[in-house]
Amino acid sequence: MKKIVMIFALGALIASCGGKKEEKKDSFEVSRTKTEDTKGQAKQEVPVDLDNKGVGPISNLEFPDEINDEMAARGKAKFDAICVACHMIDQRMIGPALKGVYERRSPEWVMNMILNPDGMLKEDPIAKALLKEYNNAIMLNQNLTEDEARDVAEYLRTL
């Protein structure tokens, strides 16, 4: 009986040491590699457009030369309360990084996006392109007043 058990164990050992055939299954694979520019930053897929004022109540907004510290402080508080769920200062998240936003968008566009994200996502070509780039993650309307939005816009100038 011992011989039979030994032969069976030896056979199992030999069978388990044999090479395994790897089965190749036909399936598709998603590669989510980021393309980077020479500085290691993610390449911008959406064009820079400082002339586009967007769709919404703000048609003209000129920033004064000096940053209003009081407005910026209120804007930072509002940003920290509602915007950080989707936006980081210098990294992409659910939404775009906001550092240097005024190098890519006009002040009017930023204000209109804050105040009227639904209309912007429906009608503005840049907002539509951003929606596509960020996997259709819509920006929700936070129902800010124009003064609150202006405070956030002032804070964004400090970044």
Residue frames as a rotation matrix with the C-alpha (Angstrom) as fourth column:
MET 1
0.569 0.822 0.000 0.00
0.822 -0.569 0.000 0.00
0.000 0.000 -1.000 0.00
LYS 2
0.381 -0.512 -0.770 2.88
0.199 -0.768 0.609 2.33
-0.903 -0.385 -0.191 0.81
LYS 3
-0.646 -0.663 0.378 4.31
0.473 0.041 0.880 1.77
-0.599 0.748 0.287 -2.66
ILE 4
-0.080 0.710 0.700 1.05
0.971 -0.103 0.215 2.76
0.225 0.697 -0.681 -4.30
VAL 5
0.812 0.357 -0.462 0.82
0.501 -0.832 0.236 5.96
-0.300 -0.424 -0.855 -2.24
MET 6
-0.001 -0.909 -0.416 4.49
0.157 -0.411 0.898 6.74
-0.988 -0.065 0.143 -3.00
ILE 7
-0.643 -0.196 0.740 3.98
0.726 0.150 0.671 6.18
-0.243 0.969 0.046 -6.74
PHE 8
0.358 0.867 0.347 0.85
0.904 -0.415 0.102 8.35
0.233 0.277 -0.932 -6.70
ALA 9
0.714 -0.156 -0.683 2.65
0.287 -0.824 0.489 11.15
-0.639 -0.545 -0.543 -4.78
LEU 10
-0.393 -0.920 0.010 5.64
0.302 -0.119 0.946 10.95
-0.869 0.375 0.324 -7.17
GLY 11
-0.400 0.340 0.851 3.31
0.914 0.071 0.400 11.14
0.075 0.938 -0.339 -10.16
ALA 12
0.714 0.692 -0.110 1.51
0.701 -0.704 0.117 14.17
0.004 -0.160 -0.987 -8.68
LEU 13
0.345 -0.687 -0.639 4.86
0.189 -0.616 0.764 15.85
-0.919 -0.385 -0.082 -8.02
ILE 14
-0.658 -0.599 0.456 6.05
0.529 0.063 0.846 15.30
-0.536 0.798 0.275 -11.59
ALA 15
-0.034 0.741 0.670 2.73
0.966 -0.146 0.212 16.53
0.255 0.655 -0.711 -13.01
SER 16
0.807 0.392 -0.442 2.80
0.529 -0.813 0.244 19.69
-0.264 -0.430 -0.863 -10.91
CYS 17
0.027 -0.887 -0.460 6.34
0.185 -0.448 0.874 20.55
-0.982 -0.109 0.153 -11.97
GLY 18
-0.220 -0.075 0.973 5.48
0.951 0.205 0.231 20.49
-0.217 0.976 0.026 -15.66
GLY 19
-0.975 -0.185 -0.124 5.30
0.147 -0.953 0.263 23.76
-0.167 0.238 0.957 -17.58
LYS 20
-0.070 0.989 -0.131 1.96
0.489 -0.080 -0.868 25.47
-0.869 -0.125 -0.478 -17.69
LYS 21
-0.524 0.019 0.851 0.56
0.820 -0.260 0.510 26.63
0.231 0.965 0.120 -20.96
GLU 22
-0.683 0.292 -0.670 -0.47
0.122 -0.858 -0.498 30.24
-0.720 -0.422 0.551 -20.85
GLU 23
-0.070 0.751 0.657 -3.79
0.978 0.182 -0.103 30.77
-0.197 0.635 -0.747 -22.48
LYS 24
-0.963 -0.183 -0.196 -4.11
0.132 -0.960 0.245 33.94
-0.233 0.210 0.949 -24.43
LYS 25
-0.090 0.996 0.023 -7.59
0.813 0.087 -0.575 35.30
-0.575 -0.033 -0.818 -24.30
ASP 26
-0.552 0.021 0.833 -8.97
0.633 -0.640 0.436 37.65
0.542 0.768 0.340 -26.87
SER 27
0.428 0.651 -0.626 -9.93
0.878 -0.463 0.119 40.75
-0.213 -0.601 -0.770 -24.96
PHE 28
0.337 -0.318 0.886 -9.28
0.392 -0.809 -0.439 44.41
0.856 0.495 -0.148 -25.06
GLU 29
-0.022 -0.494 -0.869 -7.09
0.997 -0.076 0.019 46.40
-0.076 -0.866 0.495 -22.74
VAL 30
0.864 0.292 0.411 -7.34
0.316 -0.949 0.010 50.03
0.393 0.121 -0.911 -21.74
SER 31
-0.181 -0.948 -0.261 -4.13
0.960 -0.113 -0.255 51.92
0.212 -0.297 0.931 -21.36
ARG 32
0.863 0.497 0.088 -4.48
0.452 -0.839 0.303 55.13
0.224 -0.222 -0.949 -19.38
THR 33
-0.113 -0.956 -0.272 -1.01
0.969 -0.166 0.181 56.50
-0.218 -0.243 0.945 -19.76
LYS 34
0.749 0.304 -0.589 -0.63
0.265 -0.952 -0.155 60.23
-0.607 -0.040 -0.793 -19.51
THR 35
0.340 -0.665 0.665 1.28
0.805 -0.159 -0.571 62.10
0.486 0.730 0.481 -22.12
GLU 36
0.557 -0.222 -0.800 3.68
0.568 -0.601 0.562 64.61
-0.606 -0.768 -0.208 -20.68
ASP 37
0.932 -0.303 0.199 5.46
-0.061 -0.672 -0.738 67.63
0.357 0.676 -0.645 -22.01
THR 38
0.155 -0.981 -0.120 9.18
0.231 0.154 -0.961 68.30
0.961 0.121 0.250 -21.55
LYS 39
-0.427 -0.277 0.860 8.62
-0.680 -0.529 -0.508 69.67
0.596 -0.802 0.037 -18.04
GLY 40
-0.954 0.048 -0.295 6.85
0.190 0.859 -0.475 66.50
0.231 -0.509 -0.829 -16.87
GLN 41
-0.574 0.814 -0.083 3.44
-0.460 -0.405 -0.790 68.18
-0.677 -0.416 0.607 -16.83
ALA 42
-0.177 0.613 0.770 0.41
0.641 0.666 -0.383 66.55
-0.747 0.425 -0.511 -18.41
LYS 43
-0.942 -0.169 0.289 -0.09
0.335 -0.508 0.794 67.87
0.013 0.844 0.536 -21.93
GLN 44
-0.448 0.805 -0.388 -2.99
-0.261 -0.533 -0.805 70.20
-0.855 -0.260 0.449 -22.36
GLU 45
-0.635 0.316 0.705 -5.57
0.713 0.591 0.377 68.70
-0.298 0.742 -0.600 -24.70
VAL 46
0.522 0.853 0.020 -7.95
0.826 -0.500 -0.262 71.66
-0.213 0.153 -0.965 -24.53
PRO 47
-0.086 -0.622 0.778 -6.71
0.764 -0.542 -0.349 74.76
0.639 0.564 0.523 -26.33
VAL 48
-0.542 -0.150 -0.827 -5.82
0.656 -0.690 -0.305 77.97
-0.525 -0.708 0.473 -24.56
ASP 49
-0.221 0.520 0.825 -8.38
0.738 -0.464 0.490 80.65
0.638 0.717 -0.281 -25.39
LEU 50
-0.694 -0.134 -0.707 -8.21
0.634 -0.579 -0.513 84.00
-0.341 -0.805 0.486 -23.65
ASP 51
-0.930 0.366 -0.015 -10.77
-0.317 -0.783 0.535 85.63
0.185 0.503 0.845 -25.95
ASN 52
-0.323 0.842 -0.433 -13.65
0.311 0.526 0.791 83.28
0.894 0.121 -0.432 -25.14
LYS 53
-0.670 0.145 0.728 -15.87
-0.629 -0.631 -0.453 84.91
0.394 -0.762 0.514 -22.49
GLY 54
-0.955 0.294 -0.040 -18.15
0.281 0.856 -0.435 81.90
-0.094 -0.426 -0.900 -22.09
VAL 55
-0.340 0.930 0.141 -21.90
0.158 -0.092 0.983 81.75
0.927 0.357 -0.116 -21.68
GLY 56
-0.092 0.345 -0.934 -23.53
0.983 0.181 -0.030 83.42
0.159 -0.921 -0.356 -18.71
PRO 57
0.775 0.595 -0.213 -24.16
0.629 -0.757 0.175 86.67
-0.057 -0.270 -0.961 -16.90
ILE 58
0.327 -0.732 -0.598 -20.58
0.154 -0.583 0.798 88.02
-0.933 -0.352 -0.078 -17.00
SER 59
0.848 0.004 0.530 -19.71
0.530 -0.021 -0.848 89.81
0.008 1.000 -0.020 -20.23
ASN 60
0.330 -0.769 0.548 -16.90
-0.004 -0.581 -0.814 92.04
0.944 0.267 -0.195 -18.99
LEU 61
0.973 -0.127 -0.196 -14.51
0.204 0.055 0.978 91.69
-0.113 -0.990 0.079 -16.06
GLU 62
0.334 -0.911 0.241 -11.21
0.011 -0.251 -0.968 93.44
0.943 0.326 -0.074 -15.69
PHE 63
0.558 -0.231 -0.797 -9.04
0.817 0.319 0.480 92.70
0.143 -0.919 0.367 -12.71
PRO 64
0.924 -0.356 0.141 -7.30
-0.376 -0.913 0.159 95.60
0.073 -0.200 -0.977 -10.98
ASP 65
0.187 -0.944 -0.272 -3.51
-0.443 0.166 -0.881 95.41
0.877 0.285 -0.388 -10.83
GLU 66
-0.688 -0.439 0.578 -3.50
-0.685 0.133 -0.716 94.77
0.237 -0.889 -0.392 -7.09
ILE 67
-0.430 0.530 -0.731 -5.04
0.343 0.845 0.410 91.66
0.835 -0.075 -0.545 -5.58
ASN 68
0.058 0.560 0.827 -7.75
-0.752 -0.520 0.405 92.44
0.657 -0.645 0.390 -3.04
ASP 69
-0.824 -0.541 -0.166 -6.59
-0.297 0.664 -0.686 90.41
0.482 -0.516 -0.708 -0.02
GLU 70
-0.577 0.685 0.444 -9.98
-0.584 0.033 -0.811 90.55
-0.570 -0.727 0.382 1.71
MET 71
0.430 0.728 -0.534 -11.79
-0.896 0.268 -0.355 89.20
-0.116 0.631 0.767 -1.37
ALA 72
-0.103 -0.570 -0.815 -9.10
-0.605 0.687 -0.404 86.57
0.790 0.452 -0.415 -1.89
ALA 73
-0.913 -0.216 0.346 -9.44
-0.407 0.437 -0.802 85.38
0.022 -0.873 -0.487 1.73
ARG 74
-0.056 0.966 0.252 -13.22
-0.695 0.143 -0.705 85.01
-0.717 -0.214 0.663 1.33
GLY 75
0.456 0.185 -0.871 -12.64
-0.857 0.355 -0.373 83.27
0.240 0.917 0.320 -1.99
LYS 76
-0.585 -0.729 -0.354 -10.14
-0.542 0.677 -0.498 80.85
0.603 -0.100 -0.791 -0.43
ALA 77
-0.715 0.393 0.578 -12.64
-0.470 0.342 -0.814 79.98
-0.517 -0.854 -0.060 2.30
LYS 78
0.379 0.900 -0.216 -15.34
-0.752 0.163 -0.638 79.33
-0.539 0.405 0.739 -0.31
PHE 79
0.162 -0.432 -0.887 -12.91
-0.809 0.456 -0.370 77.36
0.565 0.778 -0.276 -2.49
ASP 80
-0.828 -0.554 0.085 -11.83
-0.482 0.628 -0.611 75.22
0.285 -0.547 -0.787 0.48
ALA 81
-0.438 0.748 0.499 -15.47
-0.532 0.232 -0.814 74.57
-0.725 -0.622 0.296 1.37
ILE 82
0.524 0.836 0.162 -16.84
-0.310 0.365 -0.878 73.56
-0.793 0.410 0.450 -2.03
CYS 83
0.658 -0.233 -0.716 -14.26
-0.749 -0.103 -0.654 73.43
0.078 0.967 -0.242 -4.82
VAL 84
-0.335 -0.922 0.194 -11.62
-0.936 0.349 0.038 71.11
-0.103 -0.169 -0.980 -3.33
ALA 85
0.246 0.478 0.843 -13.95
-0.314 0.862 -0.397 68.15
-0.917 -0.167 0.362 -3.76
CYS 86
0.837 0.150 0.527 -13.07
0.413 0.459 -0.786 68.22
-0.360 0.875 0.322 -7.48
HIS 87
0.744 -0.552 0.376 -10.18
0.050 -0.515 -0.856 70.68
0.667 0.655 -0.355 -7.96
MET 88
0.447 -0.724 -0.525 -6.65
0.796 0.056 0.602 70.80
-0.407 -0.687 0.602 -6.66
ILE 89
0.594 -0.267 -0.759 -4.37
-0.211 -0.962 0.174 73.78
-0.777 0.057 -0.627 -7.03
ASP 90
0.019 -0.738 -0.675 -1.59
-0.940 -0.243 0.240 72.25
-0.341 0.630 -0.698 -9.10
GLN 91
-0.917 -0.259 0.305 -2.75
-0.150 0.929 0.337 68.72
-0.370 0.263 -0.891 -9.96
ARG 92
-0.451 0.779 -0.436 -5.47
-0.589 0.107 0.801 67.28
0.671 0.618 0.410 -12.13
MET 93
-0.829 0.311 0.465 -8.21
-0.226 0.574 -0.787 65.59
-0.512 -0.758 -0.405 -10.17
ILE 94
-0.093 0.872 0.481 -11.86
0.740 0.384 -0.553 65.16
-0.667 0.304 -0.681 -11.08
GLY 95
0.939 0.325 0.114 -11.55
0.325 -0.729 -0.603 68.63
-0.113 0.603 -0.790 -12.59
PRO 96
0.428 -0.821 0.379 -8.58
0.464 -0.160 -0.871 70.60
0.776 0.548 0.312 -13.89
ALA 97
-0.179 -0.604 -0.777 -5.84
0.965 -0.263 -0.018 72.09
-0.193 -0.753 0.629 -11.75
LEU 98
0.754 0.639 0.152 -6.58
0.655 -0.748 -0.103 75.76
0.048 0.177 -0.983 -11.20
LYS 99
0.152 -0.779 -0.609 -3.11
0.316 -0.545 0.776 77.21
-0.936 -0.310 0.164 -10.79
GLY 100
-0.797 -0.542 -0.268 -2.51
-0.011 -0.431 0.903 79.55
-0.604 0.722 0.337 -13.72
VAL 101
-0.100 0.845 0.525 -6.11
0.802 0.381 -0.460 79.35
-0.589 0.375 -0.716 -14.90
TYR 102
0.684 0.398 -0.612 -5.95
0.067 -0.869 -0.490 82.96
-0.727 0.294 -0.621 -16.13
GLU 103
-0.429 -0.816 -0.388 -3.11
-0.535 -0.116 0.837 81.98
-0.728 0.567 -0.387 -18.45
ARG 104
-0.922 0.124 0.367 -5.59
0.322 0.772 0.548 79.64
-0.215 0.623 -0.752 -20.19
ARG 105
-0.094 0.976 0.194 -9.00
0.957 0.036 0.287 81.28
0.274 0.213 -0.938 -19.73
SER 106
-0.462 0.037 0.886 -10.41
0.038 -0.997 0.062 84.79
0.886 0.062 0.459 -19.57
PRO 107
-0.986 0.123 0.109 -11.73
-0.127 -0.154 -0.980 86.12
-0.104 -0.980 0.168 -16.25
GLU 108
-0.239 0.957 -0.167 -15.22
-0.967 -0.250 -0.047 86.26
-0.087 0.150 0.985 -17.76
TRP 109
-0.009 0.182 -0.983 -15.01
-0.469 0.868 0.164 82.60
0.883 0.462 0.077 -18.81
VAL 110
-0.815 -0.356 -0.457 -13.95
0.218 0.541 -0.812 81.55
0.537 -0.761 -0.364 -15.29
MET 111
-0.825 0.548 0.140 -16.75
-0.441 -0.468 -0.766 83.56
-0.354 -0.693 0.628 -13.68
ASN 112
-0.015 0.862 -0.507 -19.34
-0.983 0.080 0.165 82.20
0.182 0.501 0.846 -16.12
MET 113
-0.272 -0.135 -0.953 -18.14
-0.148 0.984 -0.098 78.64
0.951 0.114 -0.288 -15.48
ILE 114
-0.982 -0.084 -0.170 -18.56
0.157 0.144 -0.977 79.19
0.106 -0.986 -0.128 -11.73
LEU 115
-0.651 0.752 -0.102 -21.97
-0.512 -0.535 -0.672 80.87
-0.560 -0.385 0.734 -12.07
ASN 116
0.390 0.828 -0.402 -23.45
-0.829 0.125 -0.546 78.99
-0.402 0.546 0.735 -15.03
PRO 117
-0.599 -0.735 0.319 -21.82
-0.512 0.657 0.553 75.56
-0.616 0.168 -0.770 -15.41
ASP 118
-0.016 0.669 0.743 -24.96
0.393 0.688 -0.611 74.01
-0.920 0.282 -0.274 -16.95
GLY 119
0.878 0.375 -0.297 -25.16
-0.065 -0.521 -0.851 76.59
-0.474 0.767 -0.433 -19.72
MET 120
0.141 -0.918 -0.371 -21.42
-0.909 -0.268 0.318 76.51
-0.392 0.292 -0.872 -20.29
LEU 121
-0.570 -0.382 0.728 -21.38
-0.205 0.923 0.324 72.71
-0.796 0.035 -0.605 -20.63
LYS 122
0.300 0.772 0.561 -24.23
0.515 0.364 -0.776 72.89
-0.803 0.522 -0.288 -23.14
GLU 123
0.949 0.296 0.108 -23.01
0.263 -0.554 -0.790 75.79
-0.174 0.778 -0.604 -25.30
ASP 124
0.612 -0.762 -0.214 -19.35
-0.723 -0.648 0.240 76.66
-0.321 0.008 -0.947 -24.74
PRO 125
0.749 -0.314 -0.584 -16.82
-0.267 0.664 -0.699 74.74
0.607 0.679 0.413 -26.89
ILE 126
-0.357 -0.915 0.187 -14.03
-0.551 0.045 -0.833 74.94
0.754 -0.400 -0.521 -24.29
ALA 127
-0.229 0.356 0.906 -16.32
-0.922 0.219 -0.319 73.71
-0.312 -0.909 0.278 -21.49
LYS 128
0.830 0.541 -0.135 -17.47
-0.550 0.755 -0.359 70.85
-0.092 0.372 0.924 -23.75
ALA 129
0.357 -0.788 -0.501 -13.87
-0.288 0.417 -0.862 69.90
0.888 0.453 -0.078 -24.50
LEU 130
-0.554 -0.533 0.639 -13.01
-0.748 -0.017 -0.663 69.96
0.364 -0.846 -0.390 -20.78
LEU 131
0.306 0.759 0.574 -16.04
-0.872 0.465 -0.150 67.78
-0.381 -0.455 0.805 -20.06
LYS 132
0.880 -0.009 -0.475 -14.78
-0.291 0.781 -0.552 65.23
0.376 0.624 0.685 -22.56
GLU 133
-0.047 -0.995 -0.085 -11.19
-0.372 0.096 -0.923 65.40
0.927 -0.012 -0.375 -21.26
TYR 134
-0.732 -0.193 0.654 -12.36
-0.674 0.064 -0.736 64.84
0.100 -0.979 -0.177 -17.69
ASN 135
-0.954 0.228 -0.197 -14.46
0.213 0.973 0.092 61.74
0.213 0.046 -0.976 -18.45
ASN 136
-0.251 0.930 0.268 -17.80
0.187 -0.225 0.956 63.56
0.950 0.290 -0.118 -18.53
ALA 137
-0.318 0.102 -0.943 -17.49
0.947 -0.003 -0.320 64.66
-0.035 -0.995 -0.096 -14.91
ILE 138
0.210 0.502 0.839 -19.84
0.562 -0.764 0.317 67.62
0.800 0.405 -0.442 -14.89
MET 139
-0.921 -0.388 0.024 -19.25
0.234 -0.602 -0.763 70.69
0.311 -0.698 0.646 -12.80
LEU 140
-0.101 0.927 -0.360 -22.19
0.975 0.163 0.148 71.11
0.196 -0.337 -0.921 -10.49
ASN 141
-0.023 0.208 0.978 -23.86
0.092 -0.973 0.210 74.45
0.995 0.095 0.004 -10.00
GLN 142
-0.592 -0.296 -0.750 -22.92
0.746 0.149 -0.649 75.62
0.304 -0.943 0.133 -6.50
ASN 143
0.426 0.874 0.234 -25.48
0.752 -0.486 0.445 78.44
0.503 -0.014 -0.864 -6.67
LEU 144
-0.386 -0.640 -0.664 -22.96
0.855 -0.519 0.004 81.11
-0.347 -0.566 0.747 -5.74
THR 145
0.756 0.504 -0.417 -23.85
0.345 -0.849 -0.400 84.75
-0.556 0.159 -0.816 -5.93
GLU 146
0.740 -0.508 0.440 -21.86
0.311 -0.322 -0.894 86.97
0.596 0.799 -0.080 -8.30
ASP 147
0.552 -0.543 0.633 -20.04
-0.766 -0.630 0.127 88.43
0.330 -0.555 -0.764 -5.29
GLU 148
0.587 -0.320 0.743 -19.09
-0.356 0.723 0.593 84.96
-0.727 -0.612 0.310 -4.01
ALA 149
0.773 -0.287 0.566 -17.93
0.612 0.572 -0.546 83.91
-0.167 0.768 0.618 -7.47
ARG 150
0.711 -0.518 0.476 -15.89
-0.120 -0.756 -0.644 87.11
0.693 0.400 -0.600 -7.75
ASP 151
0.557 -0.501 0.662 -14.24
-0.794 -0.088 0.601 86.29
-0.243 -0.861 -0.447 -4.41
VAL 152
0.610 -0.315 0.727 -13.29
0.233 0.948 0.216 82.83
-0.757 0.037 0.652 -5.71
ALA 153
0.799 -0.303 0.519 -12.02
0.510 -0.115 -0.852 84.41
0.318 0.946 0.062 -8.95
GLU 154
0.657 -0.570 0.493 -9.86
-0.615 -0.784 -0.088 86.78
0.436 -0.245 -0.866 -6.90
TYR 155
0.538 -0.444 0.716 -8.47
-0.477 0.540 0.693 83.86
-0.695 -0.715 0.079 -4.89
LEU 156
0.755 -0.216 0.619 -7.58
0.541 0.739 -0.401 82.05
-0.371 0.638 0.675 -8.12
ARG 157
0.813 -0.484 0.324 -5.42
-0.118 -0.681 -0.722 85.06
0.571 0.549 -0.611 -9.04
THR 158
0.514 -0.623 0.590 -3.23
-0.848 -0.269 0.456 84.34
-0.125 -0.735 -0.667 -6.01
LEU 159
0.820 -0.126 0.558 -2.34
0.022 0.982 0.190 80.79
-0.572 -0.144 0.808 -7.09
